[in-house]
């Protein structure tokens, strides 16, 4: 019963954390390019 609980907890936590970390970096990358484009045109108008 010991070796059966180990392989069951490992594959369950790995696939669940992978799909959750992927959507997070996508939102952070999208915010960066949008913020860079805004300060550029604002400085030219001033």
N, CA, C and O atoms as a Tripos MOL2 file, in Angstrom:
@<TRIPOS>MOLECULE
protein
  184   183    46     0     0
PROTEIN
NO_CHARGES

@<TRIPOS>ATOM
      1 N           0.8400   -1.2160    0.0000 N.3       1 UNK1
      2 CA          0.0000    0.0000    0.0000 C.3       1 UNK1
      3 C           0.8690    1.2580    0.0000 C.2       1 UNK1
      4 O           0.4100    2.3280   -0.3980 O.2       1 UNK1
      5 N           2.1120    1.1330    0.4410 N.am      2 UNK2
      6 CA          3.0050    2.3140    0.5060 C.3       2 UNK2
      7 C           3.4020    2.7990   -0.9000 C.2       2 UNK2
      8 O           3.2670    3.9850   -1.2000 O.2       2 UNK2
      9 N           3.8830    1.9030   -1.7490 N.am      3 UNK3
     10 CA          4.3090    2.3430   -3.1090 C.3       3 UNK3
     11 C           3.1260    2.7760   -3.9700 C.2       3 UNK3
     12 O           3.3100    3.4440   -4.9880 O.2       3 UNK3
     13 N           1.9290    2.4060   -3.5730 N.am      4 UNK4
     14 CA          0.7470    2.7790   -4.3750 C.3       4 UNK4
     15 C           0.3150    4.2230   -4.0790 C.2       4 UNK4
     16 O          -0.2310    4.8910   -4.9580 O.2       4 UNK4
     17 N           0.5460    4.7020   -2.8840 N.am      5 UNK5
     18 CA          0.1210    6.0700   -2.5380 C.3       5 UNK5
     19 C           1.1390    7.0830   -3.0870 C.2       5 UNK5
     20 O           0.7800    8.2250   -3.3730 O.2       5 UNK5
     21 N           2.3550    6.6860   -3.2280 N.am      6 UNK6
     22 CA          3.3880    7.6330   -3.7060 C.3       6 UNK6
     23 C           3.1730    8.0060   -5.1860 C.2       6 UNK6
     24 O           3.1150    9.1930   -5.5070 O.2       6 UNK6
     25 N           3.0560    7.0360   -6.0790 N.am      7 UNK7
     26 CA          2.8770    7.3520   -7.5150 C.3       7 UNK7
     27 C           1.5310    8.0130   -7.7980 C.2       7 UNK7
     28 O           1.3650    8.6750   -8.8220 O.2       7 UNK7
     29 N           0.5900    7.8370   -6.9090 N.am      8 UNK8
     30 CA         -0.7490    8.4310   -7.1490 C.3       8 UNK8
     31 C          -0.7510    9.9300   -6.8080 C.2       8 UNK8
     32 O          -1.4500   10.7070   -7.4580 O.2       8 UNK8
     33 N           0.0060   10.3320   -5.8190 N.am      9 UNK9
     34 CA          0.0150   11.7500   -5.4210 C.3       9 UNK9
     35 C           0.9420   12.5530   -6.3440 C.2       9 UNK9
     36 O           0.7310   13.7470   -6.5530 O.2       9 UNK9
     37 N           1.9400   11.9120   -6.8790 N.am     10 UNK10
     38 CA          2.9010   12.6430   -7.7370 C.3      10 UNK10
     39 C           2.2650   13.0600   -9.0800 C.2      10 UNK10
     40 O           2.3110   14.2380   -9.4330 O.2      10 UNK10
     41 N           1.6870   12.1350   -9.8170 N.am     11 UNK11
     42 CA          1.0970   12.4850  -11.1290 C.3      11 UNK11
     43 C          -0.1250   13.3810  -10.9960 C.2      11 UNK11
     44 O          -0.4880   14.0770  -11.9450 O.2      11 UNK11
     45 N          -0.7590   13.3730   -9.8370 N.am     12 UNK12
     46 CA         -1.9740   14.2090   -9.6610 C.3      12 UNK12
     47 C          -1.6010   15.6790   -9.3970 C.2      12 UNK12
     48 O          -2.3170   16.5860   -9.8220 O.2      12 UNK12
     49 N          -0.5050   15.9060   -8.7110 N.am     13 UNK13
     50 CA         -0.1230   17.2860   -8.3810 C.3      13 UNK13
     51 C           0.6520   17.9090   -9.5520 C.2      13 UNK13
     52 O           0.6200   19.1270   -9.7320 O.2      13 UNK13
     53 N           1.3280   17.1080  -10.3280 N.am     14 UNK14
     54 CA          2.1310   17.6580  -11.4370 C.3      14 UNK14
     55 C           1.2440   18.1950  -12.5840 C.2      14 UNK14
     56 O           1.4130   19.3400  -13.0030 O.2      14 UNK14
     57 N           0.3220   17.3960  -13.0800 N.am     15 UNK15
     58 CA         -0.5270   17.8620  -14.1970 C.3      15 UNK15
     59 C          -1.4550   19.0050  -13.7940 C.2      15 UNK15
     60 O          -1.8870   19.7860  -14.6430 O.2      15 UNK15
     61 N          -1.7560   19.1020  -12.5200 N.am     16 UNK16
     62 CA         -2.6740   20.1770  -12.0700 C.3      16 UNK16
     63 C          -1.9360   21.5160  -11.9500 C.2      16 UNK16
     64 O          -2.5300   22.5710  -12.1750 O.2      16 UNK16
     65 N          -0.6670   21.4800  -11.6050 N.am     17 UNK17
     66 CA          0.0870   22.7370  -11.4320 C.3      17 UNK17
     67 C           0.5910   23.2340  -12.8000 C.2      17 UNK17
     68 O           0.8080   24.4330  -12.9760 O.2      17 UNK17
     69 N           0.7720   22.3470  -13.7370 N.am     18 UNK18
     70 CA          1.2990   22.7640  -15.0530 C.3      18 UNK18
     71 C           0.2820   23.6400  -15.8190 C.2      18 UNK18
     72 O           0.6420   24.7260  -16.2750 O.2      18 UNK18
     73 N          -0.9500   23.2010  -15.9630 N.am     19 UNK19
     74 CA         -1.9450   23.9950  -16.7120 C.3      19 UNK19
     75 C          -2.2820   25.3130  -16.0160 C.2      19 UNK19
     76 O          -2.7410   26.2600  -16.6550 O.2      19 UNK19
     77 N          -2.0550   25.3660  -14.7250 N.am     20 UNK20
     78 CA         -2.3820   26.6020  -13.9820 C.3      20 UNK20
     79 C          -1.2650   27.6450  -14.1450 C.2      20 UNK20
     80 O          -1.5280   28.8470  -14.1020 O.2      20 UNK20
     81 N          -0.0420   27.1910  -14.3290 N.am     21 UNK21
     82 CA          1.0820   28.1400  -14.4490 C.3      21 UNK21
     83 C           1.1550   28.6730  -15.8990 C.2      21 UNK21
     84 O           1.7120   29.7450  -16.1340 O.2      21 UNK21
     85 N           0.6060   27.9400  -16.8450 N.am     22 UNK22
     86 CA          0.6810   28.3900  -18.2480 C.3      22 UNK22
     87 C          -0.1870   29.6500  -18.4910 C.2      22 UNK22
     88 O           0.3020   30.6110  -19.0840 O.2      22 UNK22
     89 N          -1.4240   29.6640  -18.0610 N.am     23 UNK23
     90 CA         -2.2880   30.8360  -18.2990 C.3      23 UNK23
     91 C          -1.8080   32.0740  -17.5400 C.2      23 UNK23
     92 O          -2.1430   33.1970  -17.9160 O.2      23 UNK23
     93 N          -1.0390   31.8800  -16.4930 N.am     24 UNK24
     94 CA         -0.5640   33.0350  -15.7010 C.3      24 UNK24
     95 C           0.5020   33.8460  -16.4730 C.2      24 UNK24
     96 O           0.3920   35.0690  -16.5520 O.2      24 UNK24
     97 N           1.5080   33.1970  -17.0310 N.am     25 UNK25
     98 CA          2.5530   33.9370  -17.7700 C.3      25 UNK25
     99 C           1.9870   34.6110  -19.0180 C.2      25 UNK25
    100 O           2.5460   35.6000  -19.4930 O.2      25 UNK25
    101 N           0.8930   34.0900  -19.5460 N.am     26 UNK26
    102 CA          0.2960   34.6890  -20.7570 C.3      26 UNK26
    103 C          -0.2730   36.0800  -20.4320 C.2      26 UNK26
    104 O          -0.1340   37.0090  -21.2280 O.2      26 UNK26
    105 N          -0.9020   36.2190  -19.2840 N.am     27 UNK27
    106 CA         -1.4930   37.5120  -18.9050 C.3      27 UNK27
    107 C          -0.4060   38.5260  -18.5710 C.2      27 UNK27
    108 O          -0.5540   39.7130  -18.8640 O.2      27 UNK27
    109 N           0.6640   38.0770  -17.9730 N.am     28 UNK28
    110 CA          1.7590   39.0010  -17.6190 C.3      28 UNK28
    111 C           2.4800   39.4940  -18.8660 C.2      28 UNK28
    112 O           2.9120   40.6450  -18.9140 O.2      28 UNK28
    113 N           2.6130   38.6520  -19.8580 N.am     29 UNK29
    114 CA          3.3170   39.0670  -21.1000 C.3      29 UNK29
    115 C           2.4430   40.0580  -21.8870 C.2      29 UNK29
    116 O           2.9660   40.9440  -22.5630 O.2      29 UNK29
    117 N           1.1530   39.9100  -21.8000 N.am     30 UNK30
    118 CA          0.2470   40.7910  -22.5660 C.3      30 UNK30
    119 C           0.2250   42.1910  -21.9390 C.2      30 UNK30
    120 O           0.0650   43.1870  -22.6440 O.2      30 UNK30
    121 N           0.3820   42.2590  -20.6420 N.am     31 UNK31
    122 CA          0.3210   43.5710  -19.9600 C.3      31 UNK31
    123 C           1.6120   44.3640  -20.2350 C.2      31 UNK31
    124 O           1.5880   45.5930  -20.3010 O.2      31 UNK31
    125 N           2.6930   43.6740  -20.3880 N.am     32 UNK32
    126 CA          3.9850   44.3650  -20.5970 C.3      32 UNK32
    127 C           3.9930   45.1590  -21.9270 C.2      32 UNK32
    128 O           4.3100   46.3480  -21.9220 O.2      32 UNK32
    129 N           3.6530   44.5230  -23.0500 N.am     33 UNK33
    130 CA          3.6800   45.2360  -24.3440 C.3      33 UNK33
    131 C           2.6640   46.3810  -24.4000 C.2      33 UNK33
    132 O           2.8950   47.3800  -25.0810 O.2      33 UNK33
    133 N           1.5580   46.2420  -23.6990 N.am     34 UNK34
    134 CA          0.5280   47.3010  -23.7430 C.3      34 UNK34
    135 C           1.0000   48.5160  -22.9330 C.2      34 UNK34
    136 O           0.7140   49.6580  -23.2910 O.2      34 UNK34
    137 N           1.7110   48.2610  -21.8620 N.am     35 UNK35
    138 CA          2.1730   49.3880  -21.0170 C.3      35 UNK35
    139 C           3.3220   50.1300  -21.7190 C.2      35 UNK35
    140 O           3.4640   51.3420  -21.5610 O.2      35 UNK35
    141 N           4.1100   49.4280  -22.4660 N.am     36 UNK36
    142 CA          5.2640   50.0650  -23.1540 C.3      36 UNK36
    143 C           4.7620   50.9710  -24.2850 C.2      36 UNK36
    144 O           5.3390   52.0270  -24.5440 O.2      36 UNK36
    145 N           3.7000   50.5560  -24.9440 N.am     37 UNK37
    146 CA          3.1920   51.3390  -26.0890 C.3      37 UNK37
    147 C           2.5140   52.6280  -25.5780 C.2      37 UNK37
    148 O           2.4940   53.6340  -26.2870 O.2      37 UNK37
    149 N           1.9800   52.6000  -24.3930 N.am     38 UNK38
    150 CA          1.2600   53.7820  -23.8740 C.3      38 UNK38
    151 C           2.2360   54.9130  -23.4960 C.2      38 UNK38
    152 O           2.0190   56.0560  -23.9000 O.2      38 UNK38
    153 N           3.2880   54.6260  -22.7420 N.am     39 UNK39
    154 CA          4.2080   55.6940  -22.3210 C.3      39 UNK39
    155 C           4.9690   56.2900  -23.5080 C.2      39 UNK39
    156 O           5.4400   57.4230  -23.4200 O.2      39 UNK39
    157 N           5.0950   55.5730  -24.5870 N.am     40 UNK40
    158 CA          5.8440   56.0870  -25.7570 C.3      40 UNK40
    159 C           5.0860   57.2370  -26.4480 C.2      40 UNK40
    160 O           5.6580   58.3090  -26.6460 O.2      40 UNK40
    161 N           3.8290   57.0350  -26.8100 N.am     41 UNK41
    162 CA          3.0720   58.1080  -27.4920 C.3      41 UNK41
    163 C           2.7880   59.2890  -26.5630 C.2      41 UNK41
    164 O           2.6570   60.4220  -27.0260 O.2      41 UNK41
    165 N           2.6940   59.0370  -25.2860 N.am     42 UNK42
    166 CA          2.3980   60.1200  -24.3260 C.3      42 UNK42
    167 C           3.5900   61.0740  -24.2410 C.2      42 UNK42
    168 O           3.4050   62.2860  -24.1270 O.2      42 UNK42
    169 N           4.7860   60.5470  -24.2950 N.am     43 UNK43
    170 CA          5.9870   61.4080  -24.1820 C.3      43 UNK43
    171 C           6.1410   62.2670  -25.4430 C.2      43 UNK43
    172 O           6.6040   63.4060  -25.3710 O.2      43 UNK43
    173 N           5.7580   61.7280  -26.5680 N.am     44 UNK44
    174 CA          5.9190   62.4800  -27.8320 C.3      44 UNK44
    175 C           4.9380   63.6620  -27.8660 C.2      44 UNK44
    176 O           5.2720   64.7330  -28.3740 O.2      44 UNK44
    177 N           3.7320   63.4640  -27.3250 N.am     45 UNK45
    178 CA          2.7320   64.5390  -27.3690 C.3      45 UNK45
    179 C           3.1240   65.6520  -26.3790 C.2      45 UNK45
    180 O           2.8460   66.8260  -26.6270 O.2      45 UNK45
    181 N           3.7550   65.2900  -25.2830 N.am     46 UNK46
    182 CA          4.1220   66.3000  -24.2790 C.3      46 UNK46
    183 C           5.2830   67.1370  -24.8240 C.2      46 UNK46
    184 O           5.7570   68.0490  -24.1470 O.2      46 UNK46
@<TRIPOS>BOND
     1     1     2 1
     2     2     3 1
     3     3     4 2
     4     3     5 am
     5     5     6 1
     6     6     7 1
     7     7     8 2
     8     7     9 am
     9     9    10 1
    10    10    11 1
    11    11    12 2
    12    11    13 am
    13    13    14 1
    14    14    15 1
    15    15    16 2
    16    15    17 am
    17    17    18 1
    18    18    19 1
    19    19    20 2
    20    19    21 am
    21    21    22 1
    22    22    23 1
    23    23    24 2
    24    23    25 am
    25    25    26 1
    26    26    27 1
    27    27    28 2
    28    27    29 am
    29    29    30 1
    30    30    31 1
    31    31    32 2
    32    31    33 am
    33    33    34 1
    34    34    35 1
    35    35    36 2
    36    35    37 am
    37    37    38 1
    38    38    39 1
    39    39    40 2
    40    39    41 am
    41    41    42 1
    42    42    43 1
    43    43    44 2
    44    43    45 am
    45    45    46 1
    46    46    47 1
    47    47    48 2
    48    47    49 am
    49    49    50 1
    50    50    51 1
    51    51    52 2
    52    51    53 am
    53    53    54 1
    54    54    55 1
    55    55    56 2
    56    55    57 am
    57    57    58 1
    58    58    59 1
    59    59    60 2
    60    59    61 am
    61    61    62 1
    62    62    63 1
    63    63    64 2
    64    63    65 am
    65    65    66 1
    66    66    67 1
    67    67    68 2
    68    67    69 am
    69    69    70 1
    70    70    71 1
    71    71    72 2
    72    71    73 am
    73    73    74 1
    74    74    75 1
    75    75    76 2
    76    75    77 am
    77    77    78 1
    78    78    79 1
    79    79    80 2
    80    79    81 am
    81    81    82 1
    82    82    83 1
    83    83    84 2
    84    83    85 am
    85    85    86 1
    86    86    87 1
    87    87    88 2
    88    87    89 am
    89    89    90 1
    90    90    91 1
    91    91    92 2
    92    91    93 am
    93    93    94 1
    94    94    95 1
    95    95    96 2
    96    95    97 am
    97    97    98 1
    98    98    99 1
    99    99   100 2
   100    99   101 am
   101   101   102 1
   102   102   103 1
   103   103   104 2
   104   103   105 am
   105   105   106 1
   106   106   107 1
   107   107   108 2
   108   107   109 am
   109   109   110 1
   110   110   111 1
   111   111   112 2
   112   111   113 am
   113   113   114 1
   114   114   115 1
   115   115   116 2
   116   115   117 am
   117   117   118 1
   118   118   119 1
   119   119   120 2
   120   119   121 am
   121   121   122 1
   122   122   123 1
   123   123   124 2
   124   123   125 am
   125   125   126 1
   126   126   127 1
   127   127   128 2
   128   127   129 am
   129   129   130 1
   130   130   131 1
   131   131   132 2
   132   131   133 am
   133   133   134 1
   134   134   135 1
   135   135   136 2
   136   135   137 am
   137   137   138 1
   138   138   139 1
   139   139   140 2
   140   139   141 am
   141   141   142 1
   142   142   143 1
   143   143   144 2
   144   143   145 am
   145   145   146 1
   146   146   147 1
   147   147   148 2
   148   147   149 am
   149   149   150 1
   150   150   151 1
   151   151   152 2
   152   151   153 am
   153   153   154 1
   154   154   155 1
   155   155   156 2
   156   155   157 am
   157   157   158 1
   158   158   159 1
   159   159   160 2
   160   159   161 am
   161   161   162 1
   162   162   163 1
   163   163   164 2
   164   163   165 am
   165   165   166 1
   166   166   167 1
   167   167   168 2
   168   167   169 am
   169   169   170 1
   170   170   171 1
   171   171   172 2
   172   171   173 am
   173   173   174 1
   174   174   175 1
   175   175   176 2
   176   175   177 am
   177   177   178 1
   178   178   179 1
   179   179   180 2
   180   179   181 am
   181   181   182 1
   182   182   183 1
   183   183   184 2
@<TRIPOS>SUBSTRUCTURE
     1 UNK1         2 RESIDUE 1 A UNK
     2 UNK2         6 RESIDUE 1 A UNK
     3 UNK3        10 RESIDUE 1 A UNK
     4 UNK4        14 RESIDUE 1 A UNK
     5 UNK5        18 RESIDUE 1 A UNK
     6 UNK6        22 RESIDUE 1 A UNK
     7 UNK7        26 RESIDUE 1 A UNK
     8 UNK8        30 RESIDUE 1 A UNK
     9 UNK9        34 RESIDUE 1 A UNK
    10 UNK10       38 RESIDUE 1 A UNK
    11 UNK11       42 RESIDUE 1 A UNK
    12 UNK12       46 RESIDUE 1 A UNK
    13 UNK13       50 RESIDUE 1 A UNK
    14 UNK14       54 RESIDUE 1 A UNK
    15 UNK15       58 RESIDUE 1 A UNK
    16 UNK16       62 RESIDUE 1 A UNK
    17 UNK17       66 RESIDUE 1 A UNK
    18 UNK18       70 RESIDUE 1 A UNK
    19 UNK19       74 RESIDUE 1 A UNK
    20 UNK20       78 RESIDUE 1 A UNK
    21 UNK21       82 RESIDUE 1 A UNK
    22 UNK22       86 RESIDUE 1 A UNK
    23 UNK23       90 RESIDUE 1 A UNK
    24 UNK24       94 RESIDUE 1 A UNK
    25 UNK25       98 RESIDUE 1 A UNK
    26 UNK26      102 RESIDUE 1 A UNK
    27 UNK27      106 RESIDUE 1 A UNK
    28 UNK28      110 RESIDUE 1 A UNK
    29 UNK29      114 RESIDUE 1 A UNK
    30 UNK30      118 RESIDUE 1 A UNK
    31 UNK31      122 RESIDUE 1 A UNK
    32 UNK32      126 RESIDUE 1 A UNK
    33 UNK33      130 RESIDUE 1 A UNK
    34 UNK34      134 RESIDUE 1 A UNK
    35 UNK35      138 RESIDUE 1 A UNK
    36 UNK36      142 RESIDUE 1 A UNK
    37 UNK37      146 RESIDUE 1 A UNK
    38 UNK38      150 RESIDUE 1 A UNK
    39 UNK39      154 RESIDUE 1 A UNK
    40 UNK40      158 RESIDUE 1 A UNK
    41 UNK41      162 RESIDUE 1 A UNK
    42 UNK42      166 RESIDUE 1 A UNK
    43 UNK43      170 RESIDUE 1 A UNK
    44 UNK44      174 RESIDUE 1 A UNK
    45 UNK45      178 RESIDUE 1 A UNK
    46 UNK46      182 RESIDUE 1 A UNK
